[in-house]
Amino acid sequence: MKKLLFTLLLFLSLNQAGNAGLLGYDLLFITRYQAHEESKIFTVRMSSPEKIIEPGVEFPSNAPYYDFNYGTVDTVMAPEIFVGVNAGNNFIEIDYTDSGKFTSALQNAFVFEFHDHALPVHITSAIIDRSVTTFPLTDNDVQLDGNQLSINVQGLSFNSDSFIRINLDVGDPVDVGNPVYVIGDTGPAGGWVFYVTDGGSHGLEAAPKDLQTATWGCYSTVVGADGVLLHTGKANTRAIISAKCKGAPLYGGSSLVAAKLANDYKYNGYTHWFLPSQDELKLIYSNLFLYDLGDFPIHKEFVSYWSSTELDTRKAYVTHFFGSSDKNYKPRTGTMFKHLVRNVRPIRSF
């Protein structure tokens, strides 16, 4: 069976001080696939990170690793890959429980990425443990480049006996200072950074993935959520919540309200999410979506996302997310009736 490219992303957050090593830190697991240079990068994140413990498996082999909203990849349904992932104080292990072969692709590798702004240890080397590794890796397949560890698996076969262990040399804790972010980074709450200010110490991050689809709510009512510019989404959301807007099931819509979904959202323990304003939503499109970042579902046609910006009693603004190889492609916006169901992606400031 053809297998989806597999990428693992390790995000070790600064939540424990003390001895050198990885125990007690958070492990975030994602998958990534790119068939060729012009194709879209498929990135799927797990619902939440797991804390690195010993003994214990952070991601068991029966964990739901694949989000089927992503449809097909080059006409081949991307299947689940049943593996167990176990991280320890100075190692990472991958244990296969089914059989298959990885396809050749531009990106077809396991990747463990350590974010320098959140990692309190210094990793100096990564070496295959030949005493237990049965997966056919060469030394050149394992590369440590700055904060990124990659394991090349292009075209390699695996079965239920395949096993990988990479030993990590972990040095003394390092002084990471205040976190500095750039667009595309994982934000403090685990979302996608799409706007930064103050040299990268502050900005906006979008939730890791879409929430449920919902209506805008408050059909036939003006609530005063008229902020269009950057930094107005939070006030818009408060106005919608204060108006106690309801959905529109009587009009064929949903009872869910986009702003309330955003306001109630919680991820990695972080709250204070809100529905983006029109300009904030356009930045998500320009800085994440067009660069294949943000874990957006794949659709053949454009998909509309609700902003928190209201037009009048009946309509509110949306941005149409439409794929383009032109990174300067301008976002397409419009208005839609408030009772219609559209996509929702909350954001938060940091």
N, C-alpha and C positions, 0 to 999 in steps of 0.2 A: 504494500500500500504506500502510495506517495505520502510523504509527511510534510507538514508545514514547517518552515524555518522556525527555529526555536531560539529565542533570546531571553535571557534572564537578566533582570536589572536589580542589582542590590542597592538599596538605599539605607545606609546605616545612619540613623539620626542621633544627634548629640543629646542623649537622654540618660547617660550614665558616665560618671567620672570614675577614675580609678586605674586599675592595672591594665597594661597593654593586652589587647585581645578583643574579640568580637562578642563575647557573651553579654547578654542583656540588651543588645542593640536590635533595631528593627530591620527586618528583611522584607523588601518589596519585590514581588515576582511579576514580571510581565513577559509577553511573547512579542516578537517582531519578525516580520517577513517582507522582503523586497525581491521580486523576481528579476528585475533588471533596472538599469539606471533611470529610465523614464517612467517606471511603474510606481504606484503608490506604496508607501511603507505601511504595512499592517502592524499595528501595535495594540495589544490588549493587556490591560492591567488587571491584576487580581483585585478583589473587592476591598481588601485591607492588608496591611503588612503583618508579619508574624515576628515575634520576639525570638532571637537566637538563644537557644537553651541547650544544655547537655545533661543527660541524654534526651533525645527527642527529635522528631522529624517535623520541620517547619511547614512543609507542604506535602501531605501524604499523596500517594499515587491515585487516590480516588477523588482528589480535589477537582472542581470544575474549572479547568484551565482555559476553555475556549468559549468565546461569546458568539453564538451563532447568528447574531444580528449582522455579523460581518459578511455573511453570504459566501460567495465562492472566490477562489484565487486561481486565475488562469483556467477557468472551467472545472477545477478540481476542488471539491468540498474540503476545506481545511479541517481535519479531524482533531479530536482530542489526542494528546500524547500522554499516556499514562506513565508518569515518572514520579519518583519521590525525591524531594530536595531536602538535604540535611546540611545545615551549617553549624560549625562549631567554633571554638575559640580561635583556631588557626587553620581551618580547612573548610572546603565545600565538597559535598558528595552528591552525585546524581545517580539514581538507581532506576533502571528501566524495568517495566513489567509487561511490555508487549513487544512485537517484532515489526520491523519495517526498514525503510531506507530513506535517508534525507535526500531531497532533490538538490541539484546544483542550482545556485541562485547568486545574485549579486551579494546579498546579505543572507547568509545561512550559517549562523554561528550562535553558540551560547555566549552571552556577554554579561559579565558582572561589572556594574559601574558603581564606583565608590565616590560619593560627592565630597569633595575636599572641605567645603564649608560646613559639613555636618559630621565628618568622620574624625574622631578624636584619637585615631591610631594611624601609624605610618606603615603601609604595606610595601615591602621592598622587593619581594620576589614571589612567583607562583610556579610551583614545580609539580609535574605529574607524579603521583605516588605509584610507581611501577609494581610495587608488591601486591596491590589490590586492584588496580585499574585494568579492566578487560576490554574496554572500548578502544578501537584501533587509532589512538591519537599519536602524532609525532610531537617532538619538542616544539617544532615550529608552529604547530596548531594552537599552542597556548602562548599568548602574548600579554604582557603587562605594560600598558602605555599610560603613564600618568595615573589617572583615577579610574582607568578602564581595563578590565581583564576580559579577554576574548578567547573563546575556544572554538576553533573552526571545525564544523561537522559536515562540510559539503560532500554529498554523495556517499556518506558512510552508512553502513548497515548496522542495525542493532537488533538485539533479541532480549528475552527475559533474563539472560545471564549478564547482559552488559552493565558495566558499573564504571563510574568515574570518581576519582578522588584527587583533588588539587590541594596540595599543602601550601599554606601562605606563611611567609615570614612577616610577623607582626612586630613592629618596633614600639618604642615608647610613645605615650600619648603626645599629641602635638597641640599647640595653641592655635586654634582655628579663628579666634577673634569673632567679630560680628559677621554673620553670614552675608555674602554678596551674591546676588542672583543676576542672571542674564535671561533674556527671552528664550523659552524652551526648556528651562530648568524645571526640576521638581520643586515646588514651592514649600513653604513651612508647613502647610497642612497636607501636603501630598498631591496638590493639584498641578496644573500647568501654568508656569509664569508666562504672561503675554504682554506685560507692561512693567517697566521699572523706572524708578526715579531715585534721586539722592545717591547716585553712583551704584545703584543696584541693591541698596539696603532696604528699600521699600518699593511697593508696586502692587500689582493685581495678579491673582492667579485664578484660573478657571477650574471648576471641579474636574476630577479625573475622567469622568464620562457623563453622558447625558442622563438626566432623570427620566421619569415617566413623561409621556406627552400630556399636555393639559391645555385648557382654555386660558385666555387672558383674564376672563371674569368681568364682573361689573358691566355687563351689557345693558345699555340704555342709561348709564350713569357716568358722569364725569367726576373723577376722583382727584384731579390736580396733579397727576404724575406726568408732568410735562417736561421734565429734565431730559435734554438730548445729549449734552456734552459729557466728557470724561468726569468722573467723580459725582455723577448725579444719580446713578442707579440705586444707591443705598436709600436716598431720600424718596425716590419713586416707589421703591418697594415698601417703605414705611407707610407711604400714602395709601397704597393699595391695601395693605394689611389693616390700617386704621379704618378704612371704609368697609371692612368686613365683606370684601367682594366674594361672590359665590360664582360657581361655574354656571353652565347653561345647558343642563340636560334636556330642558323643555324645547330647546332649539336644535336638538340633535347633537349637542356637544357633550363634554365630560363635566362631571361635578368637581374635578380637580382644577385648582387655580395655580398658574405658573409661579406667581410671586410668593404664594404661601408654601409651595413645594420648596422653593429656593430658601425662604426664610427658616423653614423647619429642618433643612438639610444639616447633617452632621457627618463629618469624615475625619478619621484619626483623632477623634475627640474635639475637633475644631468646629465651632459654630460661627454665627455672624456672616453667613452667606446671603447673597441677595441676587435679584434678577438684574442683569446688566442693562444699562441705558443703551440707546441706539448707537452712540459713538463707541461705547465700551464693547458692544457686540461686534461692531465692524472691526475693531482691533483684534478680537479673537479670530475672526475670519482671515485677516491680513497677516497676522503674526504666528498663528498656529495652523489653521486649516490648510492654507496654501502651501505650507512647508511639511505637510503630512504629519503634523504634531497634534496632539489633543485627543487621540483615541476616538475619532469620529466615525460613526457607522458609514459604510459604503453604500451609496445609492447611485443608480444610473442617471437620475435627474436631480435637480437641486432640491434641497430640503430647507424649509423655513424655520427659523428660531425666533421665539418671542423675545422682544426687548421689553423693558419696563416702561417705555415711553408711550404715552397715550396721545391719540389724535383728537378724538371727540367722544361722544356718548356711545358710538357704535364700533369704532375702530382703534387699533393700536399698531405700532410699528413692528415690523419683522425685518430680519436680514436673511437673504436667500444664500445658502451655502452651496456653491456650485464649483466643481473641480475645474482647475485650469493649470496648465504648465507654466503660464506667465505669472511670475511671482509679484508683478506689479498690477495684476488684475484687480480692478476696483470692486469692492463689495456692492452687490445689488440689494437695494432696500425697497421696502414698500409698506403698504398698510393692509391689514386684514380685519375682518369682523371678529370682535372679541370672543364670540361663542365658538369659534373654530378651534380645533385641537392642533397644536403645533409642538415642535421640539423645545426642550428646556435645558439650559446649561447655566447653573448658578456660578457666581464668582465671589471672591472675598478680597479685601485689602490686607496688606501686611506692612 
